[in-house]
Amino acid sequence: MGYFIIRIVLVSGDYKSYYVFLGCAYFSGAEVLFRMTDGGIAYEASKYLVILFMLMGMFFKGVNGKGYPYFIYLILLVPSILVASTTLSFFANFRTNIAFVLSGPVCLGIAALFCYDRKITNRQLLNVIMYLALPCITMTTYLFLYNPSIKDTLSGTASNAASSGGFGPNQVSTALGLGMFAIAVRLFMKSPSLFLRILNIALLGAMTFRAIVTFSRGGVFAAVIVVGAFLWSLFYRSPGRLKNQIVVSFILLCITVIVTWTVSSYQTQGLIDKRYANENAQGIKKEDITTGRLQLFKEEIEGFLGSPFLGIGASRVKDIRVVRDNKSLPSHNEIGRLLSEHGILGIIIIMILIVKPLGFRTANNRNYFFYAFLCFWFATINHSGMRIAAPALLYAFALLNVVPERVFLSSLKK
């Protein structure tokens, strides 16, 4: 933290923005590792650090006026706090409940404000993605040390905390999915030598294995979608001579995935196959493929229909479940939470979040990772909400203006 703060303050020119991105990427990648090891300053420390770095960037570099919809987005979050002051139960901790559900959306809004149309080169963006990957490599190593034998911790086809470093499998799977995407980018775009290619394949296989054996499918599915979006963009925009290299790397990727799945199936004694086939340990098909998320989403829609104008208030969805069922079940779907807790304002928020980046893309189409970043945000918020900073940060990265090296250097001279 001290290193990045010093670099942001002391470095000159547009490189301030670059170090803001590096700091945010590093702490977003490390967030779940800090949580599972109790190594962070606070549970939500990484989100607050992303906000801090982005605000420092705004102080030194300002913001683009065309990003004003994200300022409106931040303002639209406020009424839910006022509503919550009257709807939350007497025993609910107002400050911690509000911070839990709004720290992610606020992080997204501030990051998007700073990143909107901010210039960055393709080489710099690849380095930023590497800073996302490095903590994920650390977490993968920690998981192998924490739980070297998967067979000893098998307990059925439900999400497995023991194989997830003793922490929530959903968040661990999401963080590993982020690492899988980052390493896949390195494999296809930053592996000029045979050694680097083998190293990245080994890292990708290790991360994929640990993500699969968490028995949490969300992060794995998100990784597949995001890597698919990235490869589609890369292949579509690459010249003919590079397409052959992409095809070769893709074949290696497919072989790695097949081998990793085979090892995972063997280590879990076939239970992982049943998990992804939506079966229990006895091979009986489960009725709900969403493991209860659909019911939670239906309850959130009922909250929206009951209070369609200003919603039921921030964190009220979780509060209702605590009072009714004595279970602390937070929302797993950010779309449903926005609708229930913000009402019509939630619809406006969703429209801003979807329409604005697509409009930006029409005039700035040099970012290879635009669709991958947006896919990671959308896939993650639909199975894990915004519990970690990564979906907020990658959404903001989709708004970066990737420019050629010479354009960036000429802007430094001005």
N, C-alpha and C positions, 0 to 999 in steps of 0.2 A: 504494500500500500504506500509506504514511504517512497519507494523507488519511483512508482508511477506519478505520484504527486510532484516530486522533485523534477522529473522529466517534463511533465506538462507545464510547470512554471518556468523552467529554465530554457527549454528548447525554443528555437525561433521559428517564425513563419507558419506555414501550413502544417509543419511537422507537429505542432501542438495537437491538431485534430488526430493525426496518426497515432500519437501516444495515448490520447483519450480512447481511441478504438482498441488499442492493444491492452490497456488496463481493464477496460470493460470486458473484453473477450476472455482475458485470463481469469478474472474473478467469476464470470458466468460459468466457465468450464469447471472451476473448482468449487462451485457452490455446494453441490451435493456431497462432495468429498469432505468439505468442512462440516457439514451437518452430521454425516455418519460417524465422524471421528471426534465430534465436539471441538473442532479446531478453529471455529470462527469466533469473532468477537460477539456476535449475536446470531440468532437463527436466520434473520432476514438481512444479515450484514452485506451479502453480495449485491442484493438489490439496491441497498442504500449506497454502496460504493459506486455502482453504475450511475445512480442519480448524481452523486457527488462529482464524479469525473465529467459527466455530461454538463453539469452546471459550471464547472471550471472551464470547460470548453466554450460554453456560451459567454462567460465573462471575458475571455480573451479574444474569441473569434466572432461573437454575435450569432444571430440566427437568420435564416432566409425568410423574408416576408411572405413568400408563397406557401410556406408551411403553416400558415395561420389556422387551417382546419384542426390541427393538433392542439392548438391553444384552446379552441372552442371545445374540443374533446375533453381536455382537462377540466374546463369550467363545468361541463355537463356531468362530471363525476361528483360535484359538490352537493347537489340536492339530496342524493342518497344518504349522505352523512347527516343532514338535517332531519330527514325522515327517520333514520335509525335512532336518533336521539329520543324519539317518542315511541318507537315500536320495539326496540330491543328489551328483553326481559330484565327484571330487576337484578338478577344474579350475574348477568353477562358483563364482562369487562369491556367497557365501551372502547377504550383506546386500542387494546390488543386485537379485538375483533375487527375494528375498522382497518387497522394496519394490515391484518392478515389478508383481507380480500382486496384492498385498494393499493397496496404497495406495488403489486405487479402492473396493474393498469397505469398508475402514475409513472412508474419506471418506463413503460412503453411510450407514454405521451412525451415525456421529457427527452428520451432518447430520439424519438422521431423528430421532434422539433430541432434538435441539434444536427442530426444526420441528414435532414432533408436537403438534397441537392449539394451536399458537401463533396468537394473534389477529392478523389483518391485514385491512385494508379492500381493497375491489376496486380503488380508485384506486391504492393503494400497490402492489398486485400488478401492475397494469399498468405502473407505473414500474419495477418489478423486471424485468419482461419487456423493457422498453425498454433497460435496462442490459445485458441479454443481447444485444440487437440491435446496439448501438453498435460493439463491437469487430468484429462480423461485417461491418458496413459498411466498416470500416477494412480488413479482410482482403480484401474484394471489390475495393476500390480497389487494394490492393497487387497482387492477381492480374492486374488489367488492365495495371498498369504493368510487372509482371514478364514477362508473356506476352501482349502486345497482339494477336499474330497466331496464331490457333489452327492455321491451315493449315500453318504452318512447322514445327509440332511433332508432326504426325500420324505415328503409328508402328504403326497397326493398331487393333484393338478392345480391347486390354488397357488397364488403368488407366494413366493418363498423368501421370507425375510432373512433366513440363515445364509442363503446363497447370495444375498444382496448386501452383505457386509453388516448385517444386523439392523438395517435401516429399511425404509419403505421401498418395496420393489418397484413401485410405479415411478418414483423419482429417479431411482438408480437406473432403471431401464431407459428412461428419457435421456438422462445424462450420457449413458453409453451410446444411445442412438445418435446423439449429437456428435460424439467422438467418432462413431462409424462414418458419418457423413464427412467430417473433417479429414479423416485418414483416407477416405475414398478420393477426396479432392487432391490430396498429396499424391496418391497413387497415379492418378490420371494426368496431373499437371506439374508435379514437382518430383518426378522420379527419373532423372536422366541416366542414372547408372543402374546396372544390374543389382548391386548391393542395396541401393535405396528401394528398388522395386520389391526385392525379397523382404526387406525390413518392413515396408509398409503393408505388404500382404500378411506378414506374421502378426503385426499389430492389429490389423483389421480382423484377422481370424480370432485372435485372443479376445478383442472387444465384443465381437459378434457372439462368441461362445458365452461370455459372461452375461451379455444382455439376454440371450435366449434362456439361460438357466435361472434367471430371476423368476421365470414363469409369468412375467408381466408382459403382455403382448403389445401394449401401446407404443413403447419406445422402439421396438423392432419394426412394427408396421410403419411408424413415422420415418424411420431411417430408410426403409425400402422406398417409400414415396419420395422422400427428399433426394436420395441418390438418383432415383429414376428421373426426377425433374432436372437435376443437374446434368446428367448424361445426355438427356434429350437436348438441352440448350447447347451443350458443348459440341455434340455431334452435328447438330443442325448448322452451327455457325463456323465450324472448322473447315479449312480447305481440304481438298481430296487427299493430299499426301498425309495429312494428320489423321484422317478418318481411319486409315489402316492401323495406325498405332492405337487409336481408341478401341478398335475392334479387338486387337490382341489383348489390351489391358482388360477389356470387358470379359473376354474368355477366362483370363486369370481370376477375375473377380468371381465369376460364376463357379469356377472350380473350387475357390476358397470357401464360398458359401456352402456348396454341396458337402465338402469335407467337414466343415464346421458343424453343419446340421447332423451329419452322420455321427460325429463324435458326441454331440449333445444328446442325441437319441440313445446312444449306448450308455453314456454316463447317467442318464436319468431313467434307464431301464424302460424306455419307450413311453414314459409318462408325458414327455414334452410333445410327442406326436398326438397324444390324446388331448393335451391342452389346446393345441392349435386346431384340432378337429372339433373343439368345443364339447369334449367328453370328460366325464369324471374318471377316477382311477379304475373303476370297474368297466369302463368303456360305454357307459350309458350316456346318450346325448343329453346335453343340458338345454333347457327351454330358452334361457336368456343368454345370448352370446356376449352381451355387454357387462356381465357380472354385476347387475344391479344398477348400472349407470342410467339405463333407460328409465327406470322407475324414478330415479332422482331427477332426471330431466323433466319427466311428466309433472312432478311436484312443483318444479320451478315454473313451468308453463301455467299451472294452476295459480301460482302466486302472481304471475303477470296478469292473468284474466281477472283475478280478484282486485288488483290495484294497478290498472293499466296506465295511469297518468304519470305518477312519480314513483311507482313501484313500492315494494314493502320495506325498503331501506337496506343499506349496506350491511352484510353479514346476517341478515334476518333469516335467510334460508337455513343456515347452519344452526342458528338460535332456536328455530322452530323444532328442528329434529332433536336438539338437546332437551327441550322442555317436553316434547311429546313422547320420544322413545328413550330418553336418557342416553343417547348415542351422539357423539360428536362427529357427524358426517358432513364435511364441507362439500361444496359443489365440485364436481369433476368436469363440468362443462361450462366454459366461460360464456358461451352464447346464451345458455339457459340462465346463468346467473345475471348477466346483463339485463335480460328481459324481465326477470322476476324482481330484481332489486332496484332497477332504474326505470322500469316502465317504458313509456314512449321515448324517453331520452336514451334508453338502451338501444332502441332501433336506430336512432340517429347516430349513436356511437358506432354501431356495427356498420352502418352505411359509410361513415367517414373512413373507418379502418379498411374497408374493402375497395371503395371507389377511388380514394386518393392515390394509393400506390399504383393502381392500374392506369390512372390518368398520367401520373409521373412517368410511367414506362413508355408511353407513346412518344415522348420527346427525348428520353434517355434510355437507349436500348443496348448499351455496351456492357452492362453488368451480367456476366455469365451466370451469376448465382441468384438473380432476382427471383425466379420462380421457386428455386430450392429454398431460399430464405422464407418466402411467403408460405410455402407448403409446410415447412417445419413449424412456423407459428400456428397455422390453421390446424394442422394435425395434432399438435400438442395441446392447444387450448380445448380441444374436443374430447380429450381423454384424461387430462391432468390439470386442467384449468391453467392458472398462471402462478403456480406455487414456486416456480423457479424463475430466474431472470432471463434465461436463454431465449424463450420465445419472444419476449419483449425486445431483446437486443437484436435478434436476427430479423425481426420485422423492421426495425429501424435501419439495419444494414441494407435492406432491400431498397431504401430510399437514397443510397449513396450514388453519386455521379462519378462513374468510372471513366477516367480520361487517360489519353496516351501520356507516356512519360514526358515528352517534350512540352505538352500543354501544362502539366503540373510544374515543371521546372521554370517555364516562362512566367507562371503566376507567382512563383517565389521571387523572381527578379523585380516584379512590379512593386 
